[in-house]
Amino acid sequence: MKSPKSILALVVLALLSTGLAFAGDDKKESKAAGCCARAEAKGEKCGHGCCAEAAKDGNNCGKCKGSGKIEKKEEAKKH
């Protein structure tokens, strides 16, 4: 029979490795709300007040099923 110390060491190692696996990726997906995506496709800004308030904070509107921070588009540098 294995000693309790070796079993405890295996359990601690397993928990530690699991914790490191889940802690590695802290990014949240950024998803624009459907109303904002449709407005952007037309070249306009979304007319919803909740979307405007969320955009001021740099977030996508959670009420309209968006999530995460607004991704900034990188404009091509002109030479």
N, C-alpha and C positions, 0 to 999 in steps of 0.2 A: 504494500500500500504506500502511496506517495505521502510525503510529509505535508502538513498543512501550510508550511512556509512556501513550498514550491507551488502549491495550488493557488495560494494567495498572490504570489508573484505573477502567475499566468493571468489571473483575473485582472489585476492592476494593469498589466501590459495590454490586455485586450481593451480595457476601458480607455486607456490613454491613446491607443492607436485609433480607436473609433472617434474619440473627441478631436483628434488632430485631423482626421479625414473630413469631418463636418465643419470644422472651423476654418478650413483653407479658403473657401470661396464665400466671400461676404457681399458680393455684388447682387443687387436686385435687378430683375429685368425691368427695362423701361418700355412701357407700352402706352402709346397715345390713345386717348379715347376716340371712339368712332366718329363722333361729331367733329372733333378737332382735325382728324385725318381727312374727312371729307372737305372741310373748309380749307385746309391747306392745299388739297389737290386743286381746288378752284382758285387758289392764290389769295384767299381771304383769311381773316381771323375768325375763330369761333365766337358766336354771339352769346353764348351762355355765360351768365355772371359767375357761376361756380368755377367754370374753366378759367375765366379771367383772374379770379382770386388765387387759384392754384398756380397759375402761370407766374404771378407776381412773386410767389415763393420759390419758383423754379421747379415746380412739381407738375405731373400730369394729374388731371382731375379724377379722383377716386370715385366720386359720385357718378360720373359718366363711364365708369369701368376702365379708366386708365390706371396706370401704376408706375411708380418709380419717379426718378428725376427726368426732366426734359433733356433730351440729348441735343447738344449744340451741333449744328451742321458746320463742318469745316469748309470754308469757301476756298476755291482754288486760287492760288496766288497768281496774280497777273504780272508779267514781266514787261 
